[in-house]
């Protein structure tokens, strides 16, 4: 059980966060939620089961919560989340990204499907989180606060809905859950634990029902709907990655089948119609072919246009750090963008937390745009995939910042980078409360452990970063220009070791971001900037600090303490 948070929060207090009484400009007008530029969003990722408990779990559900056992249900639900939306708004967020909403396999061996990624039926909602009216109320109340709602979906697979009946005895045994991968489908019959289903059909735009439309047909899926190749044994083999079952028995859907693609389009479109959500985060993108994602995204956009819905955000989880591979899934007609795992690996993991040089991270800031198409997706969000990508420092799969590096100053440094690069920032729930889970279940702590306090320094720092971003068009809409990146790594005593600097600019708005990832050393450097000679720059994150003056030859000389960051704006 993670209990480092309060200690981390006390330590961060020493860094002198911006004045808590000055949260900055208000959020964008609530009425502009659907039309505001996506780059103005600040996304808050959360797991429903771990955020807030608003109602007692119905007694007839098979897997009851086990308090403090983070491999089991903890009891969070949509009603609880609804009640805590003002907390998220107070943090400065403009959108929430919630875990999957569909009925799940509740328990497998020593783990529960609390996370939502083990779908058993896409035509039904997850009763552990509530009923349709609870989801609708959540979205409605979020919209009333100006918050968009993005939902996680996993089109590639279902949960442990069958075992392979290898010996034909009609009984499931341990060795039949995850047989090894084979090139052709297993010829054996399947022993169904749960029978998954999709919708087929289209609800008319005039349909005002508050339940799935009678115009849709619920279609149970049979053997042929799945690849049935067994468990992935080598994640280095693209064929296994695209056709094999995930570990823990997650069944790989036959996403090459046109009827399956159409069923997914029909099913997702109906839940979008019923819930009025604003986007999907697409899970496990490399586990299906790029052609599938293009067909799914194009089909969804066409269907949503018929329902009068536009600018629905489709972003993917491509858990790869190579920019060419990330960009390959944003081809014509496909998803709007992806989570930027290159930024996470190079800038956060390598530079901010890992002690590598700033120079090693520079490509993720200034050299990768060329991999991405320069045009927005037809019918998409109106931004090209580079503009619409999302930057993050931690999430439910990667483990928390403090779990990797138990230094609260590292959180401030990492989050400042997330908020100031030219990408949409994502905050993983609990980061603002000092959670320190290392990985998987441990990094999915119940939010109520922290008590939803808004006075903690990390909360205040992230809120200040959100306010700063709202205050400057350069941070939301601007270009990024690299100004300095030290070649010395975090173990070096070279004077400039750990220093990284870049400018953000949009029209007349311009600012300078400087970071020092060195663990112990105050580092210094002199480098060129684009500000006019004599310009006085002050650190917006430390209002009382001395200003930095731009020299006659348009250089600045500055020093920054270990594991810190500054955002310099002109007086």
C-alpha positions in Angstrom: 0.0 0.0 0.0 1.4 3.3 -1.1 1.8 5.8 1.8 4.6 8.0 0.6 2.3 10.7 -0.7 1.9 12.9 2.4 5.7 12.9 3.0 6.3 13.9 -0.7 3.8 16.7 -0.3 5.5 18.1 2.7 8.8 18.0 0.9 7.4 19.8 -2.1 6.3 22.6 0.1 9.9 23.7 0.4 10.0 24.5 -3.3 7.7 27.5 -2.9 4.8 26.9 -5.3 3.0 29.9 -6.7 0.5 31.7 -4.6 -2.5 29.4 -4.0 -4.8 32.4 -3.8 -4.0 33.3 -7.4 -5.2 30.3 -9.6 -5.1 32.4 -12.8 -7.6 33.1 -15.5 -10.9 31.3 -15.7 -11.3 28.2 -17.8 -12.5 28.8 -21.4 -16.2 29.7 -21.7 -18.4 26.7 -20.9 -20.5 27.3 -24.0 -17.3 26.8 -26.1 -16.7 23.2 -25.0 -17.5 21.7 -28.4 -15.8 24.3 -30.6 -12.7 25.3 -28.7 -9.4 24.4 -30.1 -8.4 20.9 -28.8 -5.0 22.3 -27.9 -6.7 24.2 -25.1 -7.6 21.0 -23.3 -5.9 19.7 -20.2 -6.8 16.1 -19.8 -7.2 14.3 -16.4 -6.9 10.5 -16.7 -8.6 8.4 -14.0 -9.7 4.9 -13.2 -13.4 4.9 -12.2 -13.0 2.1 -9.6 -10.3 4.1 -7.9 -11.6 7.6 -7.9 -14.7 7.9 -5.7 -17.4 5.6 -4.3 -20.8 7.1 -4.7 -23.1 4.1 -4.1 -23.0 0.7 -2.4 -22.0 -2.1 -4.7 -25.1 -4.2 -5.5 -24.9 -7.4 -3.4 -25.6 -9.8 -6.3 -22.4 -8.9 -8.2 -19.9 -11.8 -8.1 -16.7 -9.9 -7.2 -17.1 -7.7 -4.1 -14.6 -5.0 -3.2 -11.6 -6.0 -1.1 -10.4 -2.8 0.6 -6.7 -2.1 0.2 -6.1 -5.1 -2.0 -5.3 -3.2 -5.2 -5.6 -6.3 -7.4 -9.3 -6.3 -6.5 -12.3 -4.0 -6.9 -12.2 -1.0 -4.6 -15.7 0.3 -5.2 -15.4 3.5 -7.3 -18.3 4.3 -9.6 -19.8 7.0 -11.9 -21.9 8.5 -9.2 -18.9 9.0 -7.0 -16.9 10.6 -9.9 -19.8 12.9 -10.6 -19.7 14.2 -7.1 -16.0 14.9 -7.4 -16.0 16.7 -10.7 -15.6 20.1 -9.0 -12.3 18.9 -7.6 -11.1 18.1 -11.1 -12.3 21.5 -12.4 -10.6 23.3 -9.5 -7.3 21.6 -10.5 -7.6 23.4 -13.8 -8.5 20.4 -16.0 -10.8 20.8 -19.0 -11.4 17.1 -19.9 -11.5 13.8 -18.1 -10.4 10.5 -19.6 -12.1 7.6 -17.9 -11.5 3.9 -17.9 -13.7 1.6 -20.1 -17.5 1.5 -19.5 -18.5 -1.9 -20.7 -19.5 -5.1 -18.9 -16.4 -7.0 -17.9 -15.2 -10.4 -16.8 -15.2 -9.6 -13.0 -12.4 -11.9 -11.8 -9.6 -14.0 -13.2 -7.5 -16.1 -10.8 -6.0 -13.6 -8.3 -7.1 -10.3 -10.1 -10.3 -8.4 -10.7 -11.4 -6.6 -13.9 -11.7 -3.4 -11.9 -9.8 -1.5 -14.7 -12.4 -2.3 -17.4 -10.1 -3.8 -20.1 -11.6 -7.3 -19.9 -14.8 -6.7 -21.8 -17.4 -9.5 -21.9 -20.2 -7.7 -23.8 -20.1 -4.4 -25.6 -23.9 -4.1 -25.7 -24.1 -3.8 -21.9 -22.5 -1.3 -19.4 -20.4 -2.4 -16.4 -22.8 -2.8 -13.5 -19.9 -2.2 -11.1 -19.8 1.4 -12.2 -23.5 2.0 -12.4 -26.4 2.2 -14.9 -26.8 4.1 -18.1 -28.6 7.0 -16.2 -25.5 7.3 -14.0 -23.2 7.5 -17.0 -25.5 10.0 -18.7 -25.6 12.1 -15.5 -21.8 12.0 -15.2 -21.4 13.3 -18.8 -24.1 15.9 -18.4 -22.6 17.3 -15.1 -19.1 17.3 -16.6 -20.4 19.3 -19.6 -22.1 21.7 -17.2 -18.6 22.4 -15.7 -17.0 22.8 -19.1 -15.3 19.4 -19.0 -15.1 17.1 -22.0 -15.4 13.4 -21.4 -13.2 10.9 -23.2 -13.8 7.1 -22.7 -11.2 4.3 -23.0 -12.2 1.6 -25.4 -10.3 -1.6 -26.3 -11.5 -2.6 -29.8 -8.8 -5.2 -30.3 -9.9 -7.8 -27.7 -12.4 -9.1 -25.2 -11.6 -10.5 -21.8 -11.3 -14.1 -20.8 -14.6 -15.1 -22.5 -13.6 -18.6 -23.5 -11.0 -21.3 -23.0 -9.6 -23.5 -25.8 -11.1 -27.0 -25.3 -7.8 -28.7 -26.4 -8.8 -32.2 -25.4 -12.5 -31.9 -26.4 -13.9 -32.9 -23.1 -16.1 -29.9 -22.7 -14.3 -28.9 -19.5 -11.9 -25.9 -18.9 -8.6 -26.7 -17.4 -5.6 -24.5 -16.5 -3.5 -25.4 -19.6 -6.5 -24.5 -21.9 -6.6 -20.8 -20.9 -3.4 -19.7 -22.5 -2.0 -22.3 -25.0 1.0 -21.2 -27.0 0.8 -19.2 -30.2 0.3 -21.1 -33.4 0.3 -19.8 -37.0 -3.2 -21.1 -37.8 -6.4 -20.9 -35.6 -6.7 -23.7 -33.0 -9.2 -26.2 -34.6 -10.6 -27.2 -31.2 -14.0 -26.1 -29.9 -14.2 -23.2 -27.5 -15.6 -23.4 -24.0 -17.5 -20.1 -23.5 -17.3 -18.5 -20.1 -19.3 -15.5 -21.3 -20.8 -14.9 -24.7 -19.8 -11.5 -26.1 -21.9 -9.4 -28.4 -22.0 -6.4 -30.6 -24.8 -4.2 -32.0 -25.5 -4.0 -35.7 -27.7 -1.2 -37.2 -28.2 2.5 -36.9 -30.4 4.5 -34.6 -32.1 7.3 -36.5 -31.0 10.8 -35.5 -34.5 11.5 -34.3 -34.4 8.6 -31.8 -34.8 10.1 -28.3 -34.7 6.8 -26.4 -32.7 6.6 -23.2 -31.7 3.0 -23.9 -30.1 1.2 -26.9 -32.4 1.8 -29.8 -34.8 -0.9 -31.1 -33.4 -0.2 -34.5 -30.2 -2.1 -33.5 -29.8 -5.9 -33.4 -27.7 -7.5 -30.7 -25.4 -10.0 -32.3 -23.7 -12.7 -30.1 -20.2 -13.5 -31.3 -19.1 -17.0 -32.2 -15.8 -18.8 -32.7 -15.1 -17.2 -36.1 -15.2 -13.7 -34.6 -11.8 -14.4 -32.9 -8.3 -15.2 -34.2 -7.9 -18.2 -31.8 -4.1 -18.4 -32.2 -3.3 -18.7 -28.5 -1.1 -16.6 -26.3 1.5 -14.1 -27.6 4.9 -15.6 -26.7 7.1 -13.0 -28.5 6.2 -9.4 -28.5 9.0 -8.9 -31.1 7.0 -10.9 -33.6 4.5 -8.6 -35.4 2.3 -11.5 -36.4 1.9 -12.7 -32.8 1.3 -9.1 -31.6 -1.5 -8.6 -34.2 -3.1 -12.0 -34.0 -2.3 -13.5 -30.6 -4.1 -13.3 -27.3 -2.8 -10.9 -24.7 -1.4 -12.6 -21.6 -4.0 -13.4 -19.0 -6.3 -14.8 -21.7 -7.6 -11.7 -23.4 -9.2 -12.9 -26.6 -8.0 -11.3 -29.8 -10.9 -10.2 -32.0 -10.8 -10.8 -35.8 -10.4 -7.2 -36.7 -9.8 -8.1 -40.4 -13.5 -9.2 -40.6 -15.6 -6.4 -42.2 -18.7 -7.4 -40.2 -16.7 -7.1 -37.0 -15.5 -3.7 -37.9 -19.0 -2.6 -38.8 -20.3 -4.1 -35.5 -17.8 -2.0 -33.6 -18.7 1.1 -35.5 -22.4 0.5 -34.8 -21.9 -0.4 -31.2 -19.6 2.5 -30.3 -21.8 5.0 -32.2 -24.8 4.0 -30.2 -23.1 4.5 -26.9 -21.8 7.8 -28.0 -25.4 8.8 -29.0 -26.7 7.7 -25.6 -24.0 9.2 -23.4 -22.9 12.3 -25.4 -19.2 11.7 -24.7 -16.6 13.7 -26.6 -13.9 11.2 -27.6 -12.3 7.7 -27.4 -8.8 6.7 -26.2 -8.1 3.6 -28.3 -6.3 0.9 -26.4 -3.5 -1.4 -27.5 -3.2 0.1 -31.0 -0.1 -2.0 -32.2 -2.2 -5.2 -31.6 -4.3 -4.6 -34.7 -3.3 -3.6 -38.3 -3.2 0.0 -39.3 -5.9 -0.7 -41.9 -8.3 -1.7 -39.1 -7.8 1.5 -37.2 -8.4 3.6 -40.4 -11.5 1.6 -41.1 -12.8 2.0 -37.6 -12.0 5.7 -37.3 -13.4 6.5 -40.7 -16.6 4.5 -40.0 -17.1 6.2 -36.7 -16.7 9.7 -38.2 -19.2 8.9 -41.0 -21.7 7.4 -38.5 -21.3 10.3 -36.1 -21.8 12.9 -38.8 -25.1 11.2 -39.6 -26.0 11.7 -36.0 -25.0 15.4 -36.1 -21.8 14.8 -34.1 -18.5 16.4 -35.2 -15.0 16.9 -33.8 -15.1 13.6 -31.9 -11.5 13.0 -30.6 -9.9 9.7 -31.5 -6.5 9.2 -29.9 -4.5 6.0 -29.6 -2.2 4.2 -27.2 0.8 3.1 -29.3 3.1 1.8 -26.5 6.2 2.4 -28.6 8.9 5.0 -28.3 10.0 5.2 -32.0 8.3 8.3 -33.6 8.0 6.6 -37.0 5.9 3.8 -35.5 3.8 6.2 -33.5 3.1 8.3 -36.6 2.3 5.2 -38.7 -1.1 4.8 -37.0 -2.2 8.3 -37.9 -2.3 7.8 -41.7 -5.2 9.1 -43.8 -8.6 8.4 -42.3 -7.2 6.9 -39.1 -7.0 8.3 -35.5 -6.5 12.0 -34.9 -3.3 11.4 -32.9 -1.6 9.3 -30.2 -0.2 9.5 -26.7 3.4 10.6 -27.2 5.4 7.7 -25.8 8.5 9.1 -27.4 8.2 12.2 -25.2 7.5 10.0 -22.2 10.5 7.7 -22.9 13.1 10.4 -23.9 12.1 13.6 -22.2 10.5 12.2 -19.0 12.1 8.8 -18.5 15.5 9.4 -20.0 16.1 13.0 -19.2 13.9 14.3 -16.3 14.0 11.1 -14.3 16.8 8.9 -15.7 19.9 11.1 -15.7 20.5 11.2 -19.4 21.6 14.3 -21.2 19.2 17.0 -22.4 20.7 16.5 -25.8 19.4 12.9 -25.8 15.9 14.2 -25.4 16.1 17.0 -27.9 14.8 14.9 -30.9 11.5 14.3 -29.1 11.0 18.1 -28.9 12.1 19.3 -32.2 13.0 16.5 -34.6 10.0 14.3 -34.9 7.2 16.3 -36.5 8.3 15.3 -40.0 7.2 11.7 -39.3 3.6 12.8 -39.0 1.2 13.8 -41.8 0.7 17.6 -42.1 -3.0 17.5 -42.6 -5.9 16.9 -40.1 -7.9 13.8 -40.5 -11.0 14.4 -42.7 -13.9 14.9 -40.4 -11.6 14.9 -37.4 -10.7 17.5 -34.8 -9.2 20.0 -37.2 -5.6 19.5 -36.1 -2.8 17.5 -37.7 -1.6 14.5 -35.7 1.5 16.3 -34.3 -0.6 19.2 -33.0 -3.1 16.8 -31.4 -0.7 14.4 -29.7 -0.8 14.1 -25.9 2.1 14.5 -23.5 2.2 12.7 -20.2 4.7 11.8 -17.4 2.9 8.8 -15.9 -0.2 6.7 -16.3 -1.9 3.5 -15.2 0.5 1.3 -17.1 3.8 3.0 -16.7 3.8 3.5 -12.9 4.1 6.8 -11.1 6.8 9.5 -11.2 7.4 9.1 -7.5 7.5 5.3 -7.9 10.4 5.7 -10.2 12.2 8.5 -8.5 11.1 9.3 -4.9 11.9 13.0 -5.1 9.0 15.4 -5.2 11.1 18.0 -7.1 11.1 15.4 -9.9 7.3 15.7 -10.1 7.4 19.4 -10.5 10.1 19.2 -13.1 8.3 16.4 -15.1 4.9 18.1 -14.9 6.3 21.5 -16.0 7.7 19.8 -19.1 4.3 18.1 -19.8 2.5 21.5 -19.5 4.9 23.5 -21.6 5.7 21.4 -24.7 3.6 21.7 -27.9 1.2 18.9 -27.0 -2.0 18.4 -25.1 -1.0 17.8 -21.4 -2.3 14.8 -19.5 -2.4 14.5 -15.7 -2.7 11.0 -14.2 -5.1 11.1 -11.2 -3.3 11.3 -7.8 -0.1 12.8 -9.2 -1.2 16.0 -7.6 -1.6 14.2 -4.3 1.9 12.7 -4.2 0.9 9.1 -5.0 4.0 6.9 -5.5 2.8 3.5 -6.8 5.6 1.7 -8.7 3.6 -0.2 -11.3 0.3 -1.9 -12.3 -2.1 -2.3 -9.4 0.1 -0.4 -7.0 0.1 2.6 -9.2 -3.8 2.6 -9.2 -4.4 3.8 -5.7 -7.8 4.8 -4.4 -8.1 8.6 -4.6 -9.9 8.7 -1.2 -6.6 7.7 0.4 -5.6 11.3 -0.1 -8.8 12.9 0.9 -9.2 15.2 -2.3 -7.3 18.0 -0.6 -6.7 21.1 -2.6 -4.2 22.8 -0.3 -1.3 20.4 -1.0 1.7 21.9 -2.8 1.7 19.5 -5.7 -2.0 20.2 -6.3 -1.2 23.9 -6.2 1.8 23.5 -8.6 -0.3 21.7 -11.2 -3.1 24.1 -10.9 -0.6 27.0 -11.4 0.7 25.2 -14.5 -2.8 24.9 -15.8 -3.5 28.5 -15.2 -0.2 29.5 -16.9 -1.1 27.5 -19.9 -4.5 29.2 -20.1 -2.8 32.6 -19.8 -0.5 32.1 -22.8 -1.6 31.4 -26.4 2.1 30.5 -26.9 1.6 27.4 -24.7 -1.6 26.2 -26.3 -1.2 27.2 -29.9 2.4 28.1 -30.3 5.4 26.6 -32.0 8.4 25.2 -30.1 12.0 26.2 -30.8 14.9 24.5 -29.1 17.4 26.9 -27.6 19.8 24.9 -25.6 20.4 21.2 -24.7 23.4 20.2 -22.7 25.4 17.2 -23.9 26.5 16.4 -20.3 24.5 13.8 -18.5 23.2 13.9 -14.9 26.3 12.4 -13.4 28.6 15.1 -14.9 29.9 18.1 -13.1 30.1 20.1 -16.3 28.7 23.6 -15.5 25.7 23.2 -17.9 25.0 19.6 -17.1 21.2 18.8 -17.1 20.1 22.1 -18.7 17.4 22.2 -21.4 15.8 25.3 -22.8 13.1 26.0 -25.5 10.9 28.8 -26.5 7.2 28.7 -27.2 5.7 31.5 -29.5 2.4 32.4 -31.0 2.0 35.8 -32.8 3.1 38.3 -30.2 3.1 35.9 -27.2 6.5 34.4 -26.4 8.1 32.7 -23.4 11.2 30.7 -22.5 11.1 27.3 -20.6 14.3 26.2 -18.9 14.8 22.9 -17.0 17.6 21.4 -15.0 17.3 17.7 -14.5 20.7 17.3 -12.7 20.1 15.6 -9.3 22.4 17.7 -7.2 24.0 20.5 -9.1 22.9 24.1 -9.8 23.7 24.4 -13.5 24.4 27.5 -15.6 24.6 28.4 -19.3 24.5 31.2 -21.8 22.6 30.8 -25.0 20.7 32.8 -27.7 17.1 33.6 -27.5 14.7 35.5 -29.8 13.6 38.2 -27.3 14.7 41.8 -28.0 17.9 43.1 -26.3 17.1 44.5 -22.9 13.9 42.5 -22.4 13.4 41.6 -18.7 12.3 38.0 -18.2 10.7 36.9 -14.9 9.9 33.3 -13.8 6.1 33.0 -13.8 6.4 30.0 -11.4 8.4 32.1 -8.9 7.0 35.6 -9.0 9.5 37.0 -6.4 12.6 35.8 -8.1 15.0 38.2 -9.8 14.5 39.0 -13.5 16.8 37.8 -16.2 18.0 40.4 -18.8 18.5 39.7 -22.5 21.9 41.0 -23.6 22.6 43.2 -26.5 23.6 40.2 -28.6 20.3 38.5 -27.7 21.7 36.0 -25.2 20.6 35.1 -21.7 22.8 33.8 -18.9 21.1 32.0 -16.1 21.5 29.4 -13.4 18.9 26.9 -12.2 18.8 24.7 -9.1 18.9 20.9 -9.4 15.7 19.2 -10.5 13.8 22.4 -11.2 12.2 24.3 -14.0 11.3 27.9 -14.8 9.0 29.5 -17.3 10.3 33.0 -18.2 7.9 35.6 -19.5 8.6 39.2 -20.5 7.7 41.9 -18.0 
